[in-house]
């Protein structure tokens, strides 16, 4: 629906865009009571009291906040009733657009504000509408961004009938439940994979068809160990968009790497040590033990020890072996101002490994588990995108879930 064109039949143009004719356009302050939080000095700490929320707790849940989402409990103080929508009203947290619903009567600190819906406005509908609107757009742009009553009370707010509010909230809540189930399943699959790594990569559990003693090998026996380097940053000819130049910040949890924040030209790659595809990267300074497989030709900086697998090794197995050996790597780091494992120390680390066929089989099992998690993550991300599209359609009335009300 083109908001710049004339409103189509059954719709009207308002200050917030085109909405259905049977929706009302109200000031939000007409349908909510506004409560700001107070300093904890006004409260008395208790082991079994009323929950007290700070800005940091707004990220602990998808929609509802309850006593299990905060470590703070108090006996006395001014409360906000349950079924109120709460959000950050001061500071950088405003831009995060964290909106939640209180499950029960609660206390809030001075950086939070709560809106308690009155008759004619459903709490879950208000939650989704505020999430979509983005209150950060209305905050004062002072040195410390703030949202006050003056922003809330005159805020133009499109309002369908209560039955339609409930229908919209129910549809979006169903998608939230699906997202919650997917997140729980992803967490479960990750935990299963972690347990499998601990069993398979220590030989406590053997795959069918494999037996015999494992060997103890130094890292240098599994591949060529290379410490990365940094081309001169003042030579522009070294920097371009052809070959990834990986630093520890580029390694963020995924196994396979095809890109990086900064890239090298052929000249830049020639200035450092070129790494072939399927090189295993292991961070060796500060954030020790993060690892990934570089899937294309490239290079890394000196905060990474790279292992180019030899003919007796498998890159995927080595990745999982290092992933399961993070504590061992940390235990062998040098004790200085910044933890570090030198190339020499890293090369001499001793690891127990099976014969090549079993290594490949273990790597296949773990890679299949990773692929299952990745598929679930893609489904979750797609569901999030679908939900965002649903919010755009439902909260503007472009898609209706109930029959429009007709004036009698």
matplotlib code that plots the C-alpha trace (Angstrom):
import matplotlib.pyplot as plt

x = [0.0, 1.6, 1.4, 2.1, -1.0, -4.6, -6.0, -7.7, -11.3, -11.8, -8.7, -7.9, -4.8, -3.5, -0.4, 1.1, 0.2, -2.7, -4.8, -8.3, -11.3, -12.7, -9.5, -9.3, -6.4, -5.8, -3.1, -1.4, -1.6, -5.4, -5.1, -2.2, -1.1, 2.6, 5.0, 8.7, 11.1, 12.7, 16.0, 16.7, 17.6, 13.8, 13.5, 14.5, 16.3, 14.6, 15.3, 11.7, 10.3, 9.0, 11.2, 13.2, 14.3, 17.1, 17.9, 20.3, 17.4, 15.4, 17.5, 16.8, 13.5, 11.7, 8.5, 7.7, 9.7, 9.3, 11.0, 13.3, 14.8, 16.3, 18.6, 17.0, 14.1, 12.7, 10.1, 8.9, 8.5, 6.2, 5.2, 4.1, 1.2, 1.6, 0.6, 2.4, 4.8, 8.3, 11.2, 14.4, 13.7, 17.2, 20.6, 22.1, 19.7, 16.9, 18.3, 18.2, 14.4, 14.0, 10.3, 9.0, 5.8, 5.9, 4.4, 3.6, 3.7, 7.3, 9.7, 11.8, 14.9, 15.0, 16.1, 12.9, 9.3, 6.2, 2.9, -0.2, -3.0, -6.4, -9.8, -9.8, -6.1, -4.7, -1.3, 0.1, -1.1, 0.6, 3.8, 4.0, 2.9, 5.7, 8.2, 7.2, 7.1, 10.5, 10.2, 13.9, 12.8, 11.0, 13.7, 15.3, 18.7, 20.6, 23.9, 21.8, 18.9, 15.6, 12.0, 9.5, 5.8, 5.9, 6.8, 4.3, 1.1, 0.8, 2.1, -0.3, -1.4, -3.6, -6.0, -8.2, -11.1, -10.3, -11.1, -8.8, -6.1, -6.4, -6.3, -3.1, -1.4, -2.3, -0.9, 2.4, 2.5, 2.2, 5.2, 7.1, 6.3, 7.7, 10.8, 11.2, 10.8, 13.5, 15.9, 15.4, 16.0, 19.1, 20.4, 19.7, 21.4, 24.4, 24.6, 24.4, 27.2, 29.3, 28.9, 29.6, 32.8, 34.0, 33.2, 34.5, 37.6, 38.8, 38.2, 35.7, 33.1, 34.2, 32.3, 31.2, 34.0, 36.9, 39.2, 42.8, 45.0, 45.2, 48.5, 50.0, 51.2, 52.6, 50.7, 53.6, 53.2, 49.6, 50.5, 52.7, 52.4, 52.5, 52.2, 50.5, 51.8, 50.6, 51.5, 52.5, 49.4, 50.9, 51.3, 47.9, 48.8, 48.7, 45.1, 42.1, 39.3, 40.9, 42.2, 40.8, 43.2, 41.9, 42.3, 40.8, 37.8, 36.8, 36.6, 33.1, 31.9, 31.3, 33.5, 34.1, 35.5, 35.4, 35.8, 37.1, 36.8, 39.9, 41.2, 44.5, 45.6, 48.0, 50.9, 49.7, 49.4, 52.9, 54.2, 53.1, 52.7, 50.0, 47.7, 46.0, 42.4, 41.5, 44.0, 42.9, 43.2, 43.7, 43.9, 47.0, 46.9, 44.3, 41.2, 43.1, 41.4, 39.0, 39.3, 38.0, 38.8, 39.9, 38.2, 40.0, 43.5, 44.3, 46.4, 46.1, 47.7, 50.3, 47.7, 46.8, 48.7, 47.7, 47.9, 48.2, 47.1, 49.6, 48.7, 47.9, 45.5, 42.0, 41.2, 37.7, 38.9, 41.7, 39.1, 37.0, 40.1, 41.2, 37.6, 37.5, 41.0, 40.4, 41.1, 44.3, 45.4, 44.6, 46.5, 49.6, 49.5, 52.4, 51.6, 52.3, 50.2, 48.4, 48.0, 49.9, 50.9, 54.0, 54.4, 57.1, 54.9, 51.8, 53.8, 54.9, 51.5, 50.7, 47.3, 45.8, 44.5, 43.2, 44.3, 43.2, 40.1, 38.7, 39.5, 37.6, 34.6, 34.6, 34.8, 31.9, 29.6, 30.4, 30.1, 26.6, 25.6, 26.8, 24.9, 21.7, 22.2, 22.9, 19.7, 17.8, 19.4, 18.4, 14.9, 14.9, 16.2, 13.6, 10.9, 12.2, 12.0, 8.4, 7.4, 8.8, 6.8, 3.7, 4.1, 4.4, 1.2, -0.9, -0.1, -0.9, -4.1, -2.8, -3.8, -6.9, -7.6, -11.2, -13.9, -13.9, -16.4, -19.2, -20.9, -24.6]
y = [0.0, 3.3, 5.8, 8.7, 8.0, 8.5, 6.1, 3.1, 2.3, 1.3, 3.2, 6.7, 8.8, 9.9, 11.4, 8.0, 6.8, 4.9, 2.9, 1.2, 3.6, 1.7, 2.2, 5.0, 7.5, 8.5, 10.0, 7.2, 9.1, 8.7, 4.9, 4.4, 5.4, 6.3, 5.3, 6.1, 4.0, 5.1, 4.8, 1.5, 3.6, 3.8, 0.0, -2.6, -5.6, -9.0, -12.6, -13.2, -9.8, -8.1, -8.2, -5.1, -4.4, -2.4, -1.7, -4.7, -7.1, -6.0, -8.4, -11.4, -12.5, -12.3, -10.8, -11.2, -10.2, -12.1, -12.6, -15.2, -12.6, -10.4, -11.1, -8.1, -8.4, -5.8, -5.7, -2.1, 0.5, 2.0, -0.9, -1.0, -3.4, -6.5, -6.5, -3.2, -2.6, -1.5, 0.0, 2.1, 5.8, 7.2, 6.6, 4.6, 1.6, 3.6, 2.8, -0.9, -0.7, -3.3, -3.5, -6.0, -6.9, -7.3, -10.6, -9.3, -6.2, -5.0, -2.2, -0.4, 1.8, 5.4, 4.5, 2.6, 3.7, 1.6, 2.1, 0.4, 0.0, 1.2, 0.0, -0.3, -1.1, -4.7, -5.1, -7.5, -5.3, -2.3, -4.4, -5.3, -1.8, -0.1, -2.6, -1.7, 2.1, 2.4, 4.9, 5.8, 7.9, 10.3, 10.6, 14.0, 14.1, 15.7, 14.5, 11.8, 10.6, 10.6, 9.7, 11.6, 11.9, 14.7, 12.2, 9.5, 11.5, 13.2, 10.2, 9.5, 5.9, 3.9, 1.7, -1.1, -2.7, -4.8, -8.1, -7.1, -6.1, -9.6, -11.3, -9.4, -10.1, -13.8, -14.1, -12.5, -14.3, -17.7, -16.7, -15.8, -19.2, -20.8, -18.7, -19.7, -23.4, -23.0, -21.2, -24.0, -26.7, -25.0, -24.7, -28.4, -29.5, -27.4, -29.0, -32.5, -31.6, -30.3, -33.6, -35.6, -33.6, -34.4, -38.1, -38.7, -36.5, -38.1, -41.7, -42.3, -43.2, -44.9, -45.0, -48.4, -50.2, -48.5, -49.8, -49.7, -47.3, -43.6, -41.9, -38.9, -36.3, -32.8, -30.2, -29.8, -33.5, -32.7, -29.9, -26.9, -24.3, -20.7, -17.4, -14.7, -11.2, -7.7, -6.0, -2.4, -0.3, 2.7, 0.9, 1.3, -1.3, -4.0, -3.5, -4.3, -6.8, -10.0, -12.1, -12.2, -11.1, -12.6, -11.2, -12.7, -10.3, -12.0, -15.4, -15.2, -18.8, -20.2, -22.9, -22.0, -18.6, -17.1, -13.4, -10.9, -7.3, -6.3, -7.7, -7.9, -7.5, -10.0, -7.7, -7.6, -11.4, -11.7, -9.5, -12.0, -15.8, -17.0, -19.6, -22.2, -23.2, -25.5, -23.9, -24.1, -20.8, -20.7, -17.5, -17.4, -14.0, -12.7, -14.5, -17.8, -20.8, -19.3, -21.2, -21.5, -23.0, -20.6, -22.0, -19.8, -18.5, -15.7, -14.6, -13.9, -11.5, -12.4, -13.0, -16.3, -19.5, -21.2, -25.0, -26.1, -29.8, -32.4, -35.5, -37.4, -34.8, -33.6, -29.9, -30.4, -32.9, -30.5, -27.7, -29.8, -31.1, -27.5, -26.5, -29.3, -28.4, -24.7, -25.2, -27.1, -24.2, -21.7, -23.8, -23.6, -19.9, -17.8, -15.8, -12.2, -9.0, -10.6, -14.4, -15.7, -19.1, -18.6, -20.5, -22.7, -23.6, -24.2, -26.4, -28.7, -29.2, -32.9, -34.1, -37.7, -38.6, -41.7, -43.0, -41.0, -43.0, -42.6, -38.9, -38.4, -40.4, -38.3, -35.1, -36.2, -36.9, -33.5, -31.7, -33.3, -32.0, -28.5, -28.7, -29.6, -26.6, -24.3, -25.4, -24.6, -21.2, -20.5, -21.5, -19.3, -16.3, -16.8, -17.0, -13.7, -12.1, -13.5, -12.0, -8.6, -8.7, -9.7, -6.8, -4.4, -5.7, -6.4, -3.3, -1.0, -2.8, -3.7, -7.3, -7.8, -10.8, -9.8, -8.4, -4.5, -2.9, -1.2, 1.9, 1.3]
z = [0.0, -1.2, 1.7, -0.8, -2.9, -2.1, 0.6, -1.1, -0.3, 3.4, 4.5, 5.6, 5.7, 9.2, 10.6, 11.1, 7.6, 6.0, 8.4, 8.2, 8.4, 11.4, 13.4, 15.8, 16.0, 19.6, 21.8, 23.6, 26.9, 26.8, 27.1, 29.6, 33.0, 33.1, 35.9, 36.2, 38.3, 41.6, 43.3, 45.1, 48.1, 48.6, 48.9, 51.5, 50.2, 50.8, 50.0, 49.0, 48.1, 45.0, 41.9, 41.1, 37.5, 36.0, 32.4, 32.2, 32.9, 29.8, 27.7, 29.8, 28.1, 24.8, 26.0, 29.7, 32.7, 36.0, 39.3, 37.7, 35.4, 38.2, 41.2, 43.0, 45.4, 47.8, 50.5, 50.3, 47.7, 45.0, 42.7, 39.1, 38.4, 36.4, 32.7, 32.3, 29.4, 30.5, 28.6, 29.0, 29.3, 29.7, 28.2, 25.3, 26.1, 24.5, 21.1, 21.8, 21.7, 24.5, 25.4, 27.9, 29.8, 33.6, 34.7, 38.2, 40.3, 40.3, 41.2, 38.6, 38.8, 37.7, 34.1, 33.4, 32.5, 32.5, 30.7, 32.2, 29.6, 30.5, 29.2, 25.4, 25.1, 25.4, 27.0, 24.4, 21.6, 23.2, 23.6, 19.9, 18.8, 20.8, 19.6, 16.0, 16.6, 18.2, 21.0, 20.5, 17.6, 19.9, 22.6, 23.4, 21.6, 24.4, 25.9, 27.6, 25.5, 27.5, 27.0, 29.3, 29.7, 27.1, 24.5, 25.5, 26.2, 22.7, 20.7, 17.9, 18.3, 15.8, 17.7, 16.3, 18.2, 21.2, 19.4, 16.6, 19.1, 20.6, 17.2, 16.2, 19.5, 19.3, 15.8, 16.8, 20.1, 18.2, 16.2, 19.3, 20.8, 17.7, 17.9, 21.6, 20.7, 18.0, 20.4, 23.0, 20.3, 19.1, 22.6, 23.2, 19.9, 20.8, 24.2, 22.6, 20.2, 23.0, 24.9, 21.7, 21.3, 24.8, 24.3, 20.8, 20.9, 24.1, 23.0, 25.8, 23.2, 20.0, 16.8, 15.5, 13.7, 15.4, 18.1, 19.1, 21.0, 20.1, 19.4, 21.2, 18.7, 18.9, 16.9, 14.5, 13.6, 12.4, 10.1, 9.4, 12.1, 10.8, 12.7, 10.7, 10.0, 9.1, 5.9, 6.2, 6.7, 5.0, 1.7, 0.0, -2.8, -0.1, 0.8, -1.4, -1.8, -3.1, -0.2, 3.4, 6.1, 9.3, 12.8, 16.1, 15.9, 12.6, 14.3, 15.9, 16.4, 12.9, 11.6, 8.0, 7.1, 3.6, 4.4, 6.9, 7.8, 5.9, 2.6, 0.8, -2.7, -4.3, -3.4, 0.2, 0.3, -1.1, 1.8, 4.4, 4.6, 2.2, 3.8, 1.5, 1.7, 4.6, 7.0, 10.6, 12.5, 16.3, 18.2, 20.4, 22.2, 24.7, 23.4, 23.2, 21.6, 19.2, 16.0, 12.5, 9.1, 6.4, 3.3, 0.7, 0.1, 2.5, 5.5, 9.2, 11.6, 14.3, 17.0, 15.2, 14.9, 11.7, 11.1, 7.5, 7.8, 6.4, 4.4, 7.7, 9.0, 8.3, 8.7, 10.0, 12.7, 13.7, 14.1, 16.5, 18.3, 19.0, 19.8, 22.5, 23.8, 24.7, 28.4, 27.6, 25.4, 28.1, 30.6, 28.4, 27.8, 29.1, 32.2, 31.2, 31.1, 28.1, 27.8, 24.8, 23.3, 21.2, 17.9, 19.6, 22.6, 20.4, 18.1, 20.9, 22.6, 22.9, 21.7, 21.6, 18.2, 16.5, 13.1, 10.0, 9.2, 12.7, 12.7, 9.4, 10.9, 14.0, 12.0, 9.8, 12.9, 14.4, 11.1, 10.6, 14.1, 13.2, 9.9, 11.9, 14.2, 11.2, 9.5, 12.7, 12.9, 9.4, 10.1, 13.2, 11.3, 8.5, 11.2, 12.7, 9.2, 8.7, 12.1, 11.2, 8.0, 9.9, 12.3, 9.4, 7.9, 11.0, 13.1, 10.2, 9.2, 5.7, 6.6, 8.7, 11.0, 11.8, 9.7, 9.6, 11.8, 9.7, 11.1, 11.6]

ax = plt.figure().add_subplot(projection="3d")
ax.plot(x, y, z, "-o")
ax.set_aspect("equal")
plt.show()
